[in-house]
Amino acid sequence: MSSAPPPEKPVPATRRRRHPWPVGRESERRAVQIGIAGTILIHLLLIWLVPRFESYFLHGSAPLIVPGDNTASRNFEIEIAPDAFIQEEPPPPKQFVEVNPDAPDNPPDQTDNFGARNQQLAQEEPDPDNSGDMPATKGEMELESSSIVTGTRAQPMPPVEAPPPAPANTAETNDATEPAESPQLAKDPLSGYEKLQGDNAEGIGTNVVKVPENPDPDVDEAVEGVRDPSQARAEGRGLYYRPDPSRPQQRPQLAQSQIRPTILANRVDGTSNVGVIAHNALKTTYGEYLNRVIEVVDAEWSRAIMGRFDRGSALPVDGSKVEVKFILDKQGKVTISNVDGNAGQLWNGVAVEAIAAPARYSEGYGKWSDDMIAVLGDQQELVFTFYY
């Protein structure tokens, strides 16, 4: 007998367990979305916080400035650089010119020249067709010179006092050259007298009266005449006299400046400004200094020429010239750098000594001031030309 196989047990159905997070492409898409959302939120947060952090750190406890809030106060602090608007001083003038000592002091508006005085361009006879930068002068052709006036080495004469007019003729005459005598000035004696007053014999009293119009203590009786002193005739060198048109007298004269003789350039073009002949020149400390140097050198040169002439030396050929180039330092000392001339060895040396001799003294030509050093430096090269 065969036995039947036992029945098979039913296999239970398998249950799939779901993972709590999606996997695969869906999970990747979800992660990207979350990242983008987080980035946007972070940027928005930064945009909101940055103005507040900036305001807090820059202004301390100042109130926060919210963008778009026009009610919040705004303080602006502006600092200008100290050298931003400082105007540079104009450069000092470079050309030295000799000035006219008799011209009035008048600072020029603008010029490239400097000298020992302030002057504005002018000349006695204006040239309406020209407006040059130098006054017209008549002199040597092809000669470069800034000299505008020339003089003599004689000492200036003192002022001449005008003499009083000669006494007029006492006789009446119809001749215009013999005018009648001017009337006499009236004279009034002093009135009043002293007298004793009171019981005291030592007491003194006076009779006070009004002073007359023309008092004169030398007369006892009144003298008839004109009451106006300007109409009375002069007595000797009296103060009051009437000028006589028929007897002209010399006017009082002012002392003229001592101007050294110099060679003028032949300059035809002039200026339309009328006045005492002058350059456009600005007075400077170094202009006054150089003017003194020129005066010293000129005096030394003239003295040396007269000394040579007295010793019998032959004068150089007329028209000879010597050009001396030298360096003048801030201590007033001189170094000769070049000599070029056609006056001969003797007279070339006279010109050199005229410059070098004064510089051998202890102070030389004099020490430079601080403003001279600031403009000229420690030394300057100069060129002097001597004409025989």
Beta strands, then each sheet from edge to edge (+ up, - down):
strand 1: 95-96
strand 2: 113-115
strand 3: 194-195
strand 4: 205-206
strand 5: 282-283
strand 6: 321-329
strand 7: 334-341
strand 8: 379-387
sheet 1: 1+ 2+ 5+
sheet 2: 3+ 4-
sheet 3: 7+ 6- 8+
end
